Amino acid sequence: MESAESGEPEEGLAEPADPVQPSSDGRKRLRSALWPPRASRGQLVVALLLFALGLGLAIQVRSTNDHSALRGARQEDLVRILDELDSRQQRLQQEKSQLDQSLTQLQTSSNQAKEAEEQTKQKALELGVLAGTVKATGPGIVLTVDDPQGQVKADMLLDTLQELRAAGAEAIQINDVRVVAHTYFTDLPSGGEQIDGRTVAQPYRFTVIGDPQDLTPALNIPGGIVRTLEKEQVATNISEQQKVTVDALVAPAPQQFAKPAAK
């Protein structure tokens, strides 16, 4: 009997077989089974439901992020925003009522051509007030900003203008400069301010046409421009008047590129 340590293979034991390599035909069949993917109707329904769920979650997250700024706002800022929204809603409602009234007049007037001409003239005057090419008069306020130490900068004047506009100001004049849509403010290197390229002297006098009951609270609200100016040791005074006149005019610039579009 041979010893197990002799190293000779035992009789009857087969050599290990070489691994079988997959044929190219098998790879092709596997590839054709996986691509293009074949989805059943149930899988498509599930995919659509998952897409809708993901879209809803994305919208919810975005909405939450949009309101995060309001959650972190101060109470006085929230009150100011709410008051501005209420005032804007009232103005829009009033404008809607006026438009409805004009439409009714046009529909019921016996001479619609004459009525339309009169309304066109009235609308031209209103647009002239907005463009600064027509004088305006009406109730409003006069805001005086006295800044002998030169603390008021261009951004403060712009903030004052924005708060007046948000409160419903219809025509504004600062000193002898008419405020229009393209009005801009500039800090001078030597001190002082320019409005639309024109140097304005102290004190700054805002002549504003609008409802005094809306304009004054908007300026005096906690966190508003008056409180901001007071922190900078700037004196302010608001005078409500039944009739103020905005008489500074703006020369209309000729249009170089824009032309009326054909209908």
MOKAJO-V296053 format. One record per pair of residues at least 12 apart in sequence whose ideal C-beta (glycine too) atoms are under 6 Angstrom apart, sorted by the first residue. I is the first residue (numbers start at 1). J is the second residue. If there is no record, write none. Layout:
i=<I/I>
j=<J/J>
This chain:
i=<76/76/77/80/80/84/87/87/87/91/102/129/132/132/132/133/135/136/136/136/137/138/139/140/140/140/140/141/141/141/141/141/142/142/143/143/144/144/144/145/145/145/146/146/147/147/150/151/151/152/153/154/154/154/157/158/159/160/163/163/164/167/167/167/168/168/168/169/169/170/170/171/171/172/173/173/173/174/174/175/175/176/177/177/177/178/178/180/183/207/207/209/212/216>
j=<222/223/223/221/223/166/167/168/214/168/119/171/178/180/250/252/247/171/209/246/245/209/242/208/209/210/244/208/212/215/238/240/207/239/206/238/203/205/237/203/204/236/203/235/202/234/191/232/234/234/187/185/186/187/185/185/225/225/218/225/208/214/215/218/210/211/214/208/210/209/210/209/246/208/207/246/248/195/206/200/205/248/195/196/198/248/250/250/196/244/246/246/240/238>
